[in-house]
Amino acid sequence: MRLKSVKGLMALGTVKGLITIGIFLFFSIFSECGAAAELGNPSEIINEEYTFEKLNPDEVTTEWNDSYLFSSRGDALEELEILRKKPEEINETFRPQFENLSGSVLLDFLNAEKEFSKSLEVLYIYAYTQFSKNVSDPFFVSLLTDSQNLVTEYGKANSFTVVKLTSLNDEEWNKLFSEEPELEEYRPYLEAKYRRFADHRAMNESQAVYIAELENQRMKLETEAMSKVTNNVTMAGNITLENGENFSVNSQSYNTLLSTDLSRENRKRCYEKRYYHMRNESDSMASIYSRKAQLDDLIARELNYTDFYDYTLYSSYLNRTQIDDMNTVFKERKGVFEEYNEFRRSKLGIETLRPYDLMLQLTDQPGNNYTYTEALQEIQKSYSKMDPRFNEIFLRMVTGNFVDVYPDPEHGKQPGGYTIGLCSLKSPALVFLNYNGTIRDQKTITHELGHGINFYLIGNSVDYFYCSGQIYEMEIPSTFNEELFVDHAIQNFDKKTAVNVLSQHISEYQNYFTRQPMIAEFEYRAHQLCAENGTVSGEDLNEIWTNLSNEYGSESVEYYIEDSGVDSAEWTYINHIYLTNNYYTFNYAVSKAITLSLFKQYKEDPETFNKNYIAYLSAGSTMPPEEKLKKYFGIEINRQLFEDAMDVVELRIQELNELEKEAKAPEFESAVDTLNIYSGSLWKS
């Protein structure tokens, strides 16, 4: 659900510029990926004679093989030593030339920066992915730290370039473009990274170096937080199940039990064990968060922003009105989910929903597991009406050791999932999973594969500098894939399973449109409190979380344990709030709202949609995000977009009720027969 960036980090400490999502690396030396051009031109339409190649189960891989990055730890250390010399070399070469900057000098600098960035990203991705596999491995902890320090050293050594380029006026920029015609290719990049931030720049090199050092501290705090979340916060200890079994509660086992165990008492014990454990961890995590929040806002003020929230929105091409409208709509219309909550309560046969009832799969056998290969086969079928490149990239990723599949929390593997693009190496992305075999996990797979497909299309279509995008637009292909999977399930699974899939999906709408904006608002209020008081306690942040839960939460769910005077510390385990990309989660809500509009267009005219969608996914940051949405789909981010999204949620709930009726009808009526007419009208309403 999240993505990492190195190019973005290289911009930090000097000027935020265009946020890049993913470590965009591509290569041509690895034989597995050398035929990237075979995917064709993004502007081509679907080939009607295309043969849909089915996945061969014997070719599925489940672990990373990143030896193409570095064949050994020693090779990585050798590269680190080589790269440590580069920042100063670039400084010595270009500092005197920037005194009398010309178009040709700027072009030479961009090429030098590009090559350094590519090499550094290979090192960083190697360190970060292996750190994710074991956050306690001292070698990769050290290598990740060294890579972060190298990002900082580059920013410090070459801060003169950012100070210079953000200070140029229009006349000076026009002169550079006229001097060197090849610069025209980089006009959108230079606009996004430098010209747009003329009012939000370091005024001199000393300030730029200072900001780079602050950014380094933020990166270190993120790494510290990820380790603590993995090794402390999500390791809640043991409980005894009703059958006498001793059960260890960690990040993976918690989600599995609450999703699959029919024993409400077991779910209650598991939930409460983690609930109180997180409270015990809240002071420790509040200490990290306090330090981070102070650094965040300090950097924002240095760059002439009100605070880091202002910084984030401006960098994302969004404004407060858009996000305030979004939050208002979702709070005002949270009652839409009450009908769904009643459906869940009735299905479970209980008087009142509690938090440990919200994840349980609504099926007679919630503990049913689906093998990873079975999951991939269903996901592949959901791509059958998409452009053929979806299937081609899918096959390459899942058979080429680009997905690390199974959880291993006892040996330090991080919880959650993410995708890292490998654009500069012309390779499929690396996907990080913790697959447990539930249907919910299948949606996580297709979510992350959506990112991977997007990264691969970008990398094969645009210059390295444009292998980027704003977070919310980069989340569109992942959330769109979720809609494809649900639509496939409704049309093809047996009725009871289809009910389960759709009910989970509506629950996730509730997550996207209430919980994710709530997390971002929690960050904002927590940052404000840290700004006022300096250091804050776990209890301070617990109170903020609890109050917001009441604002966004459902009135039909009793969210907290019996002693209601105790505030929740659920915020402690949420990785996103410790990221250097602050306020990350509101992007999920923006993205999902856009996705529902896109999916409506897909249902109405698949051929036209596919042509536009492939072009959209391939464009990267060659144009501003709002211009790109408008060009390909005629969509604007405003209050109406969010109102329309909630209208779709209401229609999905109606669809669920209809599907449930049919699930209870005679078996000779299939879900597809019943829903063909209904589903068609749903997306045309």
Residue pairs with C-beta under 8 A, 6 or more apart in sequence:
1 416
1 417
1 418
1 444
1 447
1 448
1 478
1 588
2 416
2 417
2 418
2 575
2 576
2 579
2 584
3 21
3 22
3 418
3 419
3 420
3 421
3 451
3 471
3 474
4 22
4 23
4 128
4 418
4 420
5 19
5 20
5 21
5 22
5 23
5 581
6 20
6 23
6 117
6 120
6 121
6 124
6 125
6 151
7 20
7 23
7 24
7 117
7 121
7 467
7 468
8 17
8 19
8 20
8 21
8 468
8 581
9 148
9 151
9 215
9 219
9 580
10 117
10 120
10 151
10 154
10 155
11 17
11 18
11 20
11 193
12 151
12 155
12 211
12 212
12 215
12 218
12 580
13 152
13 155
13 156
13 159
13 208
13 211
13 212
13 213
13 214
13 215
13 216
14 155
14 159
14 162
14 163
14 201
14 202
14 208
14 211
14 212
15 162
15 166
15 193
15 194
15 197
15 200
15 201
15 202
15 303
16 197
16 200
16 303
16 311
16 315
17 192
17 193
17 194
17 196
17 197
17 315
18 189
18 192
18 193
18 315
18 468
18 470
18 621
19 315
19 316
19 468
19 469
19 470
19 471
19 581
20 467
20 468
20 469
20 621
21 421
21 468
21 469
21 470
21 471
21 474
22 419
22 420
22 421
22 423
22 429
22 451
22 455
22 467
22 468
22 474
23 121
23 124
23 125
23 128
23 420
23 421
23 422
24 121
24 421
24 422
24 423
24 424
24 455
24 458
24 459
24 464
24 467
24 468
25 118
25 121
25 122
25 125
25 421
25 422
25 423
25 424
25 425
25 427
26 33
26 36
26 422
26 423
26 424
26 425
26 426
26 427
26 459
26 460
26 464
26 467
27 33
27 68
27 422
27 424
27 425
27 426
27 427
28 34
28 36
28 425
28 426
29 68
29 425
30 68
30 425
30 427
32 68
32 396
32 400
32 427
33 396
33 425
33 426
33 427
33 428
34 426
36 426
36 456
36 459
36 460
37 460
38 392
39 389
39 392
39 393
39 456
39 457
39 460
40 389
42 457
42 461
42 614
42 615
42 617
42 618
43 611
43 614
43 615
45 607
45 610
45 611
46 387
46 388
46 607
46 610
46 611
47 388
50 388
52 384
52 388
52 391
53 391
53 392
53 395
54 380
55 373
55 376
55 377
55 380
55 394
55 395
55 398
55 399
56 399
57 373
57 377
59 399
60 372
60 373
60 376
60 398
60 399
61 398
61 399
61 400
61 401
61 402
61 403
62 372
62 403
62 404
62 405
62 406
63 401
63 404
63 405
64 129
64 133
64 401
64 402
64 403
64 404
64 430
65 401
66 126
66 129
66 130
66 430
68 425
68 427
69 76
69 122
69 125
69 126
70 76
70 79
70 122
70 123
70 126
73 139
73 143
76 123
76 126
76 127
76 143
77 143
79 119
79 122
79 123
80 123
80 143
80 146
80 147
80 150
83 116
83 119
83 120
83 123
83 150
84 150
84 153
86 116
86 119
86 154
87 116
87 150
87 153
87 154
87 156
87 157
87 158
88 157
90 109
90 112
90 113
90 116
90 154
90 157
90 158
91 157
91 158
91 160
93 112
94 105
94 108
94 109
94 112
94 158
94 161
95 160
97 105
97 108
97 109
98 105
98 109
98 160
98 161
98 164
101 164
101 176
102 176
102 179
102 180
103 175
103 176
103 177
103 178
103 179
103 180
103 183
104 179
104 180
106 165
106 176
106 180
106 183
107 180
107 182
107 183
107 186
109 161
110 186
110 465
113 158
114 464
114 465
116 154
117 424
117 464
118 424
118 464
120 147
120 150
120 151
120 154
121 424
122 424
122 425
123 143
123 147
123 150
124 144
124 147
124 151
125 420
125 422
125 430
126 143
127 140
127 143
127 144
127 146
127 147
128 144
128 147
128 420
129 404
129 420
129 430
129 432
130 137
130 140
130 143
131 137
131 140
131 141
131 143
131 144
131 223
132 413
132 414
132 418
132 432
133 404
133 408
133 412
133 413
133 414
134 140
134 411
134 412
134 413
135 141
135 226
135 227
135 230
135 231
135 412
135 413
135 414
136 227
136 231
136 412
137 412
141 223
141 227
144 223
145 220
145 223
148 216
148 219
148 220
148 223
149 216
151 216
151 219
152 212
152 213
152 215
152 216
152 219
155 208
155 209
155 212
155 215
156 208
156 209
156 212
156 213
159 202
159 205
159 208
159 209
159 212
160 205
162 194
162 201
162 202
162 208
163 201
163 202
163 203
163 204
163 205
163 208
165 190
165 194
166 194
166 195
166 197
166 198
166 201
166 202
167 198
167 201
168 176
168 194
168 195
173 190
173 195
176 183
177 183
177 184
177 187
183 190
185 463
186 463
186 465
188 466
188 621
188 622
188 623
189 463
189 465
189 466
189 621
192 621
192 624
199 304
200 303
200 304
200 305
200 311
200 314
201 303
201 304
202 208
202 211
202 302
202 303
207 302
210 302
211 299
211 302
211 303
214 295
214 298
214 299
214 302
215 299
215 580
217 291
217 295
218 292
218 295
218 296
218 299
218 580
219 580
221 288
221 291
221 292
221 295
221 578
222 292
222 578
222 579
222 580
224 288
225 285
225 288
225 289
225 292
225 575
225 578
226 414
226 575
226 578
228 281
228 284
228 285
228 288
229 285
229 414
229 415
229 572
229 573
229 575
229 578
230 251
230 409
230 412
230 413
230 414
230 415
231 412
232 281
232 284
233 277
233 278
233 281
233 285
233 572
233 573
234 250
234 251
234 254
234 274
234 409
234 415
234 573
235 249
235 250
235 251
235 409
236 249
236 250
236 254
236 273
236 274
236 277
236 278
237 248
237 249
237 273
237 277
238 246
238 247
238 248
238 249
239 246
239 247
239 249
239 269
239 270
239 273
240 246
240 247
240 269
241 247
241 263
241 266
241 269
242 263
242 265
242 266
247 253
247 257
247 266
247 270
249 257
249 270
249 273
249 274
249 277
250 409
250 410
251 407
251 409
251 415
251 416
251 434
251 573
252 407
252 409
252 415
252 434
252 436
253 409
254 270
254 274
255 359
255 436
256 436
256 438
257 266
257 267
257 270
258 267
258 270
258 271
258 356
258 359
258 360
259 359
259 360
259 361
259 366
259 438
259 440
260 360
260 361
260 366
260 367
260 438
261 267
261 270
261 360
261 366
261 367
262 360
262 366
262 367
264 350
264 356
264 357
267 356
267 357
267 360
268 354
268 356
270 356
271 354
271 355
271 356
272 561
275 561
275 568
275 569
275 570
278 568
278 569
278 570
278 572
278 573
279 538
279 542
279 566
279 569
281 538
281 569
281 572
282 537
282 538
282 539
282 541
282 542
282 569
282 572
283 537
283 538
284 538
285 538
285 571
285 572
286 536
286 537
286 538
286 540
286 541
287 535
288 578
289 526
289 530
289 536
289 541
289 577
289 578
290 530
290 534
290 535
290 536
292 578
293 526
293 527
293 530
293 531
294 530
294 531
294 534
296 307
296 308
296 527
296 582
297 307
297 308
297 527
297 530
297 531
299 308
299 311
300 306
300 307
300 308
300 310
300 311
301 307
303 311
305 311
305 314
307 527
307 528
307 531
308 527
308 582
308 583
309 524
309 527
309 582
309 583
310 320
311 582
312 581
312 582
312 583
313 319
313 320
313 323
316 470
316 471
316 472
316 587
316 625
317 470
317 624
317 625
317 626
318 472
318 590
318 637
322 637
322 638
323 520
323 586
323 590
325 638
325 639
325 642
326 517
326 586
326 589
326 590
326 593
326 639
326 642
327 517
327 521
328 639
329 639
329 642
329 643
329 646
330 513
330 514
330 517
330 552
330 589
330 642
330 646
331 551
331 552
333 643
333 646
334 514
334 552
334 553
334 554
336 646
336 649
336 650
336 653
337 506
337 509
337 510
337 514
337 554
337 649
337 653
338 554
338 555
338 556
339 653
339 657
340 503
340 506
340 507
340 510
340 653
340 656
341 353
341 554
341 556
341 557
342 556
343 503
343 653
343 656
343 657
343 660
344 353
344 357
344 358
344 362
344 503
344 507
345 351
345 352
345 353
345 357
345 556
347 362
347 503
348 357
348 360
348 362
350 357
352 556
352 557
352 558
353 554
353 556
353 557
353 558
354 557
354 558
354 559
355 557
355 558
355 559
355 560
358 507
358 557
359 440
359 507
360 366
361 438
361 439
361 440
361 500
361 504
362 499
362 500
362 503
362 504
363 496
363 497
363 499
363 500
364 496
369 436
369 437
369 438
370 378
370 437
370 438
370 439
370 441
370 442
371 437
372 405
372 406
372 435
372 437
375 435
375 437
375 441
375 442
375 445
376 398
376 445
378 442
378 485
378 488
378 489
379 394
379 442
379 445
379 446
379 449
379 485
380 391
380 394
381 488
381 492
382 446
382 481
382 484
382 485
382 487
382 488
383 390
383 391
383 394
383 484
385 606
386 484
386 610
387 610
387 611
387 613
387 614
389 453
389 457
389 614
390 453
393 428
393 452
393 453
393 456
393 457
394 449
394 453
396 402
396 428
396 456
397 403
397 428
397 429
397 431
397 449
397 452
398 449
400 428
402 427
402 428
402 429
402 430
402 431
402 452
403 430
403 431
403 433
404 430
404 431
404 432
404 433
405 433
405 435
406 433
406 434
406 435
407 413
407 415
407 434
407 435
407 436
409 415
413 434
414 432
414 575
415 434
415 573
415 575
416 432
416 434
416 575
417 431
417 432
417 433
417 434
417 444
417 447
417 448
418 431
418 432
418 448
419 429
419 430
419 431
419 432
419 448
419 451
419 452
419 455
419 478
420 429
420 430
420 432
421 429
421 451
421 452
421 455
421 456
421 458
421 459
421 467
422 428
422 429
422 430
422 455
422 459
423 455
423 456
423 458
423 459
423 464
423 467
424 459
424 464
424 467
426 459
426 460
428 452
428 455
428 456
429 451
429 452
429 455
429 456
431 448
431 449
431 451
431 452
432 448
433 441
433 444
433 445
433 448
435 441
435 444
435 445
439 489
439 497
439 500
439 501
439 504
440 504
442 485
443 482
443 485
443 486
443 504
443 505
443 508
446 481
446 482
446 484
446 485
447 478
447 479
447 481
447 482
448 478
449 481
450 477
450 478
450 479
450 480
450 481
450 482
451 474
451 477
451 478
453 477
453 481
453 617
454 474
454 477
454 478
454 617
455 467
457 614
457 617
457 618
458 466
458 467
458 468
458 469
458 617
458 618
458 619
458 620
459 467
460 618
461 618
461 619
461 620
462 618
462 619
462 620
462 622
466 619
466 620
466 621
466 622
467 620
467 621
468 620
468 621
469 620
469 621
469 625
470 587
470 625
471 581
471 584
471 587
471 591
472 586
472 587
472 588
472 590
472 591
472 594
472 625
473 591
473 594
473 625
473 628
473 629
475 587
475 588
475 591
475 592
476 591
476 594
476 595
476 598
477 617
478 591
479 512
479 588
479 591
479 592
479 595
480 595
480 598
480 599
482 505
482 508
482 595
483 595
483 596
483 599
485 501
486 501
486 502
486 505
487 599
487 679
489 497
489 498
489 501
489 502
490 498
490 501
490 502
490 655
490 659
490 671
490 675
490 679
491 671
491 672
491 675
491 676
491 679
492 671
492 672
493 501
493 671
494 671
495 659
495 662
495 663
495 670
495 671
496 663
498 659
498 663
498 671
499 656
499 659
499 660
499 663
502 652
502 655
502 656
502 659
503 656
505 652
506 649
506 652
506 653
506 656
509 592
509 649
509 652
510 554
512 588
512 589
512 592
513 589
513 592
513 593
513 645
513 646
513 649
514 552
514 553
515 552
516 585
516 586
516 588
516 589
517 552
517 585
517 586
517 589
518 548
518 549
518 551
518 552
519 571
519 574
519 576
519 577
519 585
519 586
520 583
520 584
520 585
520 586
521 548
522 541
522 544
522 545
522 548
522 571
522 577
523 577
523 582
523 583
524 583
525 544
525 548
526 536
526 541
526 544
526 577
527 582
529 536
529 540
529 541
529 544
530 536
533 540
538 569
538 572
539 567
541 569
541 571
542 567
542 568
542 569
542 571
543 567
545 567
545 568
545 569
545 570
545 571
546 560
546 567
546 568
549 559
549 568
553 559
559 568
560 566
560 568
571 577
576 584
576 585
590 637
592 645
593 641
593 642
593 644
593 645
594 629
594 635
594 637
594 641
596 644
596 645
596 648
597 633
597 635
597 641
597 644
597 645
598 609
598 613
598 633
598 635
599 683
600 648
600 683
600 684
601 608
601 609
601 633
602 609
602 610
602 613
603 680
603 683
603 684
604 683
604 684
612 632
612 633
613 632
615 632
616 628
616 632
616 633
619 628
623 631
626 636
626 637
629 635
629 636
629 637
630 636
635 641
647 685
651 682
651 685
652 682
654 682
655 675
655 678
655 679
655 682
658 674
658 675
658 678
659 671
659 674
659 675
662 669
662 671
662 674
662 675
663 671
665 674
